[in-house]
Amino acid sequence: MALLMEHQFKQLPADKQVDTRSFLEAVSYLPSFFDCLGSKVFSPIKADISGNITKIKAVYDTNPTRFKTLQQILEAEKEMYGSEWPKVGATLALMWLKRGLKFIQVLLQSIADGERDDANPNLIRVNATKAYEIALKKYHSWLIQKIFHFLSHFLLISLQTALYAAPYKSDFLKALSKGRDVKEEECMEKIRQFLLNYTATIDAIYEMYTKMNAELDYKA
């Protein structure tokens, strides 16, 4: 669970402003989260998150004082880009990044809540599918959705035999713990602890986009 616990998100202040520097530092470790899933199915999400982090950091680095919080970035770009906003710049990058972060949040919360396929309790496909449907599906084109579900089904078939010998959830939790064998309940408790500030941060970003009327529903 070291991957999560060593890079926890900071508690938000009362005004729910997200400090850009600490946010970027925390999210910079999250692309490797998808390596823990043990499948290339999730590589596009990993690449998307990495790319959007890079775009936001590039904007922040131009003026760290002016862009101290994520809201200040959105406000500055709204004034800078006019009618093109919010379809440009760090605003657009953060819009997609928060969806990838939401995927992680829903996946971890689902696992921590004990949601599973009773017929195949060692698979986390149920959790990953829920995360995709809640966080990403509505924004992806029909073709991307079909590819995702085809690969997910293929993954299930190809791994099903191996999973009975080496439970996939156990592998996932071990990967999050950087190879250490940790008791499942201990892992669940650490996931819940990580999710406290992580979820609060994501919720604050979603709320900011709603208040600023910056959310876009077009499909990729």
Phi, psi and omega per residue, in radians:
M1 nan 0.053 -3.086
A2 -1.039 -0.607 -3.121
L3 -0.977 -0.658 -3.131
L4 -1.500 -0.833 -2.979
M5 -1.248 -0.470 -3.135
E6 -1.350 -0.228 -3.077
H7 -2.361 0.906 -3.104
Q8 -1.249 2.677 3.081
F9 -1.376 2.583 -3.135
K10 -1.361 2.660 3.078
Q11 -1.150 2.395 -3.109
L12 -1.328 2.608 3.034
P13 -1.241 3.060 -3.080
A14 -1.059 -0.580 -3.119
D15 -1.450 0.012 3.087
K16 1.098 0.394 3.063
Q17 -1.327 2.310 -3.100
V18 -1.682 2.005 3.114
D19 -1.143 2.155 -3.021
T20 -1.111 -0.799 -3.065
R21 -1.095 -0.867 -3.114
S22 -1.162 -0.590 3.094
F23 -1.106 -0.838 -3.132
L24 -1.125 -0.653 3.098
E25 -1.097 -0.737 -3.116
A26 -1.218 -0.788 -3.071
V27 -1.280 -0.341 -3.098
S28 -1.088 -0.358 -3.141
Y29 -1.595 -0.159 -3.010
L30 -1.355 -0.454 3.078
P31 -0.965 -0.605 3.131
S32 -1.194 -0.240 3.056
F33 -0.979 -0.665 -3.073
F34 -1.265 -0.348 3.019
D35 -1.168 -0.500 -3.136
C36 -1.210 -0.326 3.133
L37 -1.361 -0.238 2.998
G38 1.203 0.417 3.137
S39 -2.585 2.524 3.109
K40 -1.315 -0.112 3.105
V41 -0.963 -0.626 -3.032
F42 -1.638 0.090 -3.131
S43 -1.041 -0.682 3.116
P44 -1.073 -0.648 3.121
I45 -1.181 -0.747 3.110
K46 -1.029 -0.801 -3.116
A47 -1.139 -0.676 3.134
D48 -1.116 -0.771 3.122
I49 -1.099 -0.811 -3.135
S50 -1.051 -0.782 -3.122
G51 -1.111 -0.712 -3.121
N52 -1.255 -0.601 3.048
I53 -1.070 -0.773 3.139
T54 -1.054 -0.728 -3.126
K55 -1.157 -0.739 3.136
I56 -1.163 -0.737 -3.136
K57 -1.114 -0.630 3.141
A58 -1.096 -0.689 3.100
V59 -1.219 -0.800 -3.129
Y60 -1.023 -0.743 -3.077
D61 -1.146 -0.346 3.119
T62 -1.231 -0.457 -3.134
N63 -2.870 1.351 -3.096
P64 -0.985 -0.558 3.137
T65 -1.238 -0.791 3.141
R66 -1.174 -0.575 -3.066
F67 -1.887 0.711 -3.082
K68 -1.049 -0.619 3.116
T69 -2.097 2.801 3.119
L70 -1.118 -0.609 3.123
Q71 -1.113 -0.650 3.117
Q72 -1.134 -0.566 3.072
I73 -1.139 -0.838 -3.130
L74 -1.087 -0.746 -3.124
E75 -1.121 -0.739 -3.136
A76 -1.151 -0.745 -3.122
E77 -1.234 -0.539 3.087
K78 -1.082 -0.735 3.112
E79 -1.258 -0.644 -3.068
M80 -1.247 -0.756 -2.990
Y81 -1.706 -0.219 3.088
G82 1.043 -2.197 -3.038
S83 -1.184 -0.319 3.129
E84 -1.321 -0.395 3.137
W85 -1.285 2.464 0.169
P86 -1.737 0.436 -3.053
K87 -1.510 0.317 -3.048
V88 -2.446 2.934 2.946
G89 1.062 -2.686 -3.133
A90 -1.174 -0.435 3.108
T91 -1.056 -0.807 3.125
L92 -1.202 -0.696 3.140
A93 -1.092 -0.752 3.136
L94 -1.204 -0.558 3.103
M95 -1.038 -0.788 3.132
W96 -1.340 -0.612 3.125
L97 -1.065 -0.761 -3.111
K98 -1.096 -0.489 3.108
R99 -1.263 -0.680 3.055
G100 -1.145 -0.683 3.100
L101 -1.175 -0.591 3.092
K102 -1.140 -0.656 3.077
F103 -0.988 -0.837 3.127
I104 -1.075 -0.769 -3.100
Q105 -1.078 -0.820 -3.123
V106 -1.163 -0.709 3.124
L107 -1.052 -0.881 -3.121
L108 -1.151 -0.713 3.136
Q109 -1.113 -0.692 3.132
S110 -1.111 -0.733 3.104
I111 -1.148 -0.781 -3.136
A112 -1.110 -0.534 3.134
D113 -1.405 -0.087 3.096
G114 1.416 0.298 3.116
E115 -1.251 2.327 -3.093
R116 -2.855 2.909 3.016
D117 -1.531 1.950 -3.068
D118 -1.058 -0.480 3.132
A119 -1.310 -0.451 3.132
N120 -2.403 1.199 -3.009
P121 -1.119 -0.279 -3.128
N122 -1.535 -0.147 3.110
L123 -1.494 2.551 3.023
I124 -1.913 0.325 3.132
R125 -1.076 -0.659 3.112
V126 -1.035 -0.747 -3.112
N127 -1.217 -0.743 -3.137
A128 -1.172 -0.683 3.126
T129 -1.143 -0.732 3.091
K130 -1.055 -0.764 -3.129
A131 -1.094 -0.750 3.128
Y132 -1.106 -0.800 -3.077
E133 -1.155 -0.626 -3.125
I134 -1.394 -0.757 -2.977
A135 -1.609 -0.557 -2.930
L136 -2.217 -0.535 -2.946
K137 -0.952 -0.783 -3.048
K138 -1.145 -0.308 -3.097
Y139 -1.728 -0.084 -3.099
H140 -1.788 2.562 3.129
S141 -1.161 2.875 -3.140
W142 -0.993 -0.714 -3.101
L143 -1.108 -0.814 3.139
I144 -1.077 -0.714 3.118
Q145 -1.056 -0.767 -3.118
K146 -1.139 -0.702 3.108
I147 -1.087 -0.781 -3.115
F148 -1.042 -0.841 -3.083
H149 -1.237 -0.571 3.074
F150 -1.113 -0.828 -3.135
L151 -1.135 -0.661 3.137
S152 -1.112 -0.725 3.123
H153 -1.176 -0.732 3.113
F154 -1.076 -0.729 3.132
L155 -1.072 -0.734 -3.139
L156 -1.052 -0.793 -3.106
I157 -1.141 -0.800 -3.049
S158 -1.231 -0.480 -3.094
L159 -1.695 -0.236 -2.960
Q160 -0.966 -0.788 -3.132
T161 -1.144 -0.791 -3.110
A162 -1.153 -0.525 -3.065
L163 -1.130 -0.535 3.125
Y164 -1.187 -0.460 3.122
A165 -1.553 -0.610 -3.132
A166 -2.387 1.617 -3.065
P167 -0.909 2.242 -3.065
Y168 -1.119 -0.685 3.124
K169 -1.108 -0.680 3.100
S170 -1.101 -0.731 3.100
D171 -1.083 -0.730 -3.140
F172 -1.092 -0.837 -3.133
L173 -1.144 -0.631 3.111
K174 -1.168 -0.696 3.115
A175 -1.116 -0.709 3.090
L176 -1.094 -0.493 3.139
S177 -1.594 0.239 3.123
K178 0.986 0.764 3.036
G179 1.569 -0.112 3.136
R180 -1.404 2.507 3.048
D181 -1.464 1.959 -3.102
V182 -2.158 2.479 3.127
K183 -1.072 2.485 -3.053
E184 -1.039 -0.754 -3.103
E185 -1.131 -0.592 3.071
E186 -1.133 -0.708 3.086
C187 -1.089 -0.761 -3.120
M188 -1.078 -0.706 -3.138
E189 -1.141 -0.687 3.134
K190 -1.235 -0.623 3.067
I191 -1.091 -0.786 3.127
R192 -1.069 -0.695 3.133
Q193 -1.136 -0.782 3.115
F194 -1.060 -0.681 -3.040
L195 -1.195 -0.343 -3.086
L196 -1.015 -1.098 -3.123
N197 -1.313 -0.545 3.128
Y198 -1.089 -0.872 -3.136
T199 -1.127 -0.717 3.130
A200 -1.061 -0.685 3.136
T201 -1.168 -0.808 3.127
I202 -1.080 -0.779 3.130
D203 -1.050 -0.687 3.139
A204 -1.145 -0.666 3.120
I205 -1.190 -0.761 3.087
Y206 -1.059 -0.745 3.140
E207 -1.105 -0.689 3.112
M208 -1.072 -0.776 3.135
Y209 -1.119 -0.657 3.113
T210 -1.160 -0.825 -3.114
K211 -1.110 -0.611 -3.110
M212 -1.578 0.048 -3.131
N213 0.961 0.790 -3.068
A214 -1.869 -0.024 -3.095
E215 -1.382 2.368 3.087
L216 -2.079 2.459 -3.104
D217 -1.890 0.122 -3.117
Y218 -1.144 2.717 -3.062
K219 -1.626 2.617 3.093
A220 -1.366 nan nan
